[in-house]
Amino acid sequence: MTSTWTERYQHSMMNTFGPPKLTLVKGAGAHVWDVDGKEYVDLLGGIAVNALGHAHPAVVSAVTEQLQTLGHVSNFFATEPQLALAEKLLALLDGGPGKVFFTNSGTEANEAAFKLTRRTGRTHVVAAQQGFHGRTMGALALTSKAAYREPFEPLPGDVTFVPFGDEQALADAVTDRTAAILLEPIQGEAGVNVAPEGYLAAARRIADTHGALLWLDEIQSGMGRTGRWFAHHAHDVTPDVVTVAKGLGGGFPIGACLALGHAGELLQPGNHGTTFGGNPVACAAALAVVATLEADEVLEHVTVLGQKLRDGLAADPRVTEVRGEGLLIGLTLSEDSAAEVFASAMAAGFIVNNPTADRIRLAPPLVLTDDDAAAFLAAWPTILDGAFS
């Protein structure tokens, strides 16, 4: 029973996340099952990670075959999956020549990018309020939320936070000593805040004026999540640095720091490293994800289905705003009832996320079916009834 598993968790796991909401035992597609046998439609996707859902045969096959061939070699050697994935990511980024550094997670990708910015000879970084870039000390220094930062201060300094989407505030904060501007095209952790029209283009101009790098954190918004390979492609902007992770490996831990042009030359031997980053198994998993998204025309599906979900969610008057692109969706409730909506949805067999008191976030597998989306929309008014009553 769930209570038994929860007790085991409390006795053996550090209390960094609080008690788990569920103990899950298996998954298939966009569905998961808990230890009591109850089935759920997973509309969170491991927080935008499980791009192909659970137990997708392409990922299972790729990982199995690679493990039977070559599992790990360290960073002293290269492997074919590593090189193929680096080349593919740069092609998908479509920003010209560049270089890739592989990591095991998003926060590690941001650590690599943070160190890369220091190689410019400058230390100042301008980042956005409500942004989230990870929990390691460097990434945390770039994250504005006081509750995350304050218990671990002093953190690496010389970071200025400005309101997200405010072009004038950004222009006022960046100077000739600024190493980089760090932005998310869509702020996922804050409840899905989308960059206003023209904002990223303005950030590019401001960075160029002061000789700073434009660094875009696409850890949550990248790899097809918005119906494009990268969310910034909708803004016709070429960044200097892009960090990715989450959906890249479809559930297998992998991240990457992509640097274009001269930024790709800033890290040199001895400047940074990793034992597991670029592991051939992780790279094989990521290649399988990308190939499947391409072959099955999933990005078009993401665009169409995402619009249907946003329209359906917005139809209820208890939802005051719906934001997002593709299958990264955020909505604001008319009351601070997000925790109650989460619980009501789970009781109805749907997993959603409540990042703030009045916001719900959806980041389901990109292979979410039309039927599953329709079932959720049909249940949505009843879920809200259970939360608002």
N, C-alpha and C positions, 0 to 999 in steps of 0.2 A: 504494500500500500504506500501511497505518497507520503504519509506521515512517518513511516519507517525510514524511507530514503532521506527525508528532511532531517531526521534525527542523526543519521549517519553523516550527512553533510555538515551539520553543526558541530559534530565531534571531531571532524578530520580536516575541514577546509577553513582557511583564514576568512574572517568575516568582512571581506572587502566588498561584497555585493549584497549583503543581507541574505535572508533565507530565499532559496529559489522558488519561483512561482510554480514550477512543474519539474518533474524528472522525466525526461523524454528517453525513449528506448529505440525508436526507429522512425524513418522517414521515407517518403516516396513522392517525388515531384514536389508539389507545394503542400503536402500533407505530412503531419507528424502524429505520433501516438505516444501517450504517456504510460507510466508503469501500471496504471489501472486499466489500460486498454482503450481509453477515450481518444478519439480522433479529432484533430484540429486542422483547419486551413491556416497555414503559416503565412501571415501577411507582414511579417517582419524580416524573414529570410536571414536570420542570424545577424541582424542589423546591416542589411544591404550586402551580405556576403554571398549567400547561396544563389548565385545568378542562375544556375541551371536546376535549382531545387535540390532535393535530397536524393542521393544514390543514383545520380544520372549515369547511365551506362557508358557514356563517352569519357567521363572523368574516372570512373571505376576502372575501365579498360586501360586508360593511359597510365594511371598510377601503378596498376598491377604490372603492366608490361615493363615500365621503367624500373620498378623495384626488382624485377627478375633480371634486368640487364645491368644496371648501375644505380646504386642507391645514394651514395654520398662520396664526394672526392675532396672536399675542402676548397679553399680559395687559391690553392697553389696550382690548380689545374682548371681547364675549361671543359665544358661538355657541349654536345650538339644541341640539346634542348635549351640550354642557357643562351647560346648565341642566336638560335632561331627565335626565341622569345624576345630578346633585345631588339633584333631587327624588325620583328613584327610590331612591337610597341612603338618604335620610332616611325614606322610606316603609318600606323593608325593615328599617331599624333599629328603627322602631316605638317611639321614645322621646319623641315629642312634637316641638315646633318645634326647629329647629337650623340650623346653617350648615356648609358644606363648603369645604375648601381642597384643591385637586387638586395632586398632585405626579407625579413620574416613577417613584417607587420606594417601597418600604417604609421604608427608612432616612430618606428625605426626608419622608415622612409623620410619622415620629417626631420629626424635627427641628422640624417645624412645631408639633407638639403640645408639645414641650419648651419652645419659645419661648412658646407660649400659656400654659403654666403660670407662666412668669415674670411674665406680665402680671397675675397675682393680687397682686403685691407681695411674694410669698414666693419663696424659692429652694430650699427643702428638698424632695427627692423620695425616697420610699421605694420600692424596687424589689426584685424577688425574685432570690435566688441561682439560678443555672442558666438565667436568662432570657437571651434574645438579642433585641436591638432594632436592630442595624445596625452599620455600620462607619465612618460619619462621626463626627467628634469628639464631637458632642453625643450621638448615639445610643450611641456606644461608652462614654460616661461612665455610661450607664444599664445597661450590660451587665457582669455581674460577673466573667466569666472572665478570670483574670489574664493568660493567654497572649495574649489579644486586647488588653487594656488597657495592660499595662506598657510595651510598646515606644513608646507614644505619650503617656505621662504627661509633664507634668501635663494632666489633662483637666478640663472643667468640674466643679466640686466640689459639695459639700453633698448627696451621695447616700448613703443608707443601704441596705445590702443585708440582707435577712432570708430565712430558709429558706422556700421555697415551700410553701404549705399550712399553715403554722404560724400559727394565728390569734392566739395570745398574743404571739408575737414581733412580729407586725404591729402589734398594739395598743400594745405597748411602744415601738415605733420612731416612731409617728406622734405629732406634737405640734401645738400651735396655730401653729407656724411652718411646718408642712408644706404645700407647694403642691399636691402630688399623690401619690397611690398609683398605681404603674404595675405592672400584672400582665398576663400572658397567661393566658387561660382554659385553654389547653393549651400547654405549653412544647414546641415542635417540635424545636428545635435540640438540646435535651438528651436526645432520644430518646423524646419524646411522654410528658410528665408531665401528667396530668389534674388539674385543681383538685379537691380533695376536696369532698364535699357540704357546702354551707353556707359554704364559704370566701369565695366572691365576695360573698355576702350579708353576711358579717361585715365584709369590706373596705368595703362600701357604708356600713354603720353606723359604722365607725371613721372613715371620711372625713367623714361628716355631723357626727359629734361634734366634729371639729376644724376644720370649715369647709374641708376639702381637697377637691380634685377626685379622682374615681375615673376613671383612664385605663386602658382595656383595649386591649392590642395584639392585634388579630385579623388581623394581616398573613398569618399562615399558617393560622389556624383559621377565618377568615371566608369569606364568599361561597359557602356551601353545602358546604364541605369536610367538616363533621361531620354532614351531613344536615339542618342548619338554616342559615339565612342567616348567623347569627352564633352562635358557640359559647356565648356568655353567655346566649342565649335559653333554654338548658336550666336556667339557674340563677335565672330570674325576677328579674333585677337590671337596673336602668337606670343605665348609666354616664354620666359627663359628657363623656368624650372616647373615641372609638374610632378606631383607625388600621387601614387596610386597604390591600392591594396584591395581590401575587402572583396569585391566581386571578381577580381583578377584571377584568383585560384579556385573560385567556385566552392569554397569551403576548406581548401588546402591552404595552410598559412604561407602567404607570399606578399611582398610589397616591392615597390620600385621607385627610385628617384630618377626621373628623366630630365636631362639637361641639354638644352639646345645651344648651338653655336659655341661661342667662347666659354659659356657657362659649363659646358661639358668637359673642359680642360682644367677646371679649377682644382679638383681633387686629384692629387698625384700620389704615387706610392708612399706609404707611410702615413698618409693623412687620415685614412679611415679604413675600416675592415669589418669582416663578418665571417663567422665559421659556417653558418648554415645558409646564408643568403645566396640565392642562385642555385640552390640544391637542384639536381636534375629531376627529382621526383616532383618537386613543387613547380618547376618550369614546365614539365610535361603536363601537369594538371592544367596550368594556365593556358598552354597551347591548345588543349582540348576544349577548354571553355571558349576561347576566341574562335576556334574553327567551327564549333557548334553554333555560336551566335551568328556567324557569317552564313553557314550552310543552310540554316533553318530560317533565315530572314527574321530573326528575333527582334531586332531593333525596330522594325516597322510594327510588329505586334505590340511592343512596349509603348510606342507612340499612340496607337489607336486605343489600346485597352486602358492606358493611363488616363486618356481624355474621358472615356466612359466612366471610369471610377470617380474622377473629379466632379463630373457633371452629376452623377448619382448621389454623391455625398453632399454636394451643395444644395440639393433639392429640399433637405430638411431644414426648417427655420431655426432649429437649435444649433446649426452650424453657421457661424457668422462669416467665415472666410475659408476658402480652399486655395492652397498654393502648391506649386511644384511643377515638375516636368517629367514626362514618362511615368515610371513607376517609383518615383520618389515624391511622396505626397504628404503634405501637412495640412491640418485643418484646425481652426480655432472654434471652440465651443462657446456658447452664450453664457455658460457658467463655469466655475472652476471645478469641473467634474471629470477631468481626464482619468484620474485613478479609478473612478466608478465606471467609466466607459470601458477601460481596460478589463476590469473584473467582469462586467456584464458581457463583453465580447467573448472572453475566455469561457464563461459559462455556456455561451451559445455555440462554442466550438470554433472560435476565430481568435488568432493571436495578433494583437496590435501593440503599439507602443505609446506610452504617455510621457513624453520628454519634459513637459512642464505642466503646471496645474490646469491650464485650459487648452492644451494642445495635444493632438493625436498625430502620430507619424506612421505612415505605411511605407514599407520598402520590401515588398514581396519578391519571391523569385521572378526573374524575368520571363519564365515559362509558365507563369500563372495562367490557368485556362480561362476562357470566357465563362464557362459554367461556374467555376469557383468565384469569379468576380461577381457574376449575377447573383449567386447564392448569398454572398456577403451584402450586396446592396439590398437584396430582399429582406435580409435580417436586420439591416441597419436601423430602421425606425424602432423595432422592438428592443434592440440593444440600447438605444438612447432612452427608451421608456424605462428600462431597468436601472439606468444610471441617474436619470433626472427625477424619478418618482420619490 
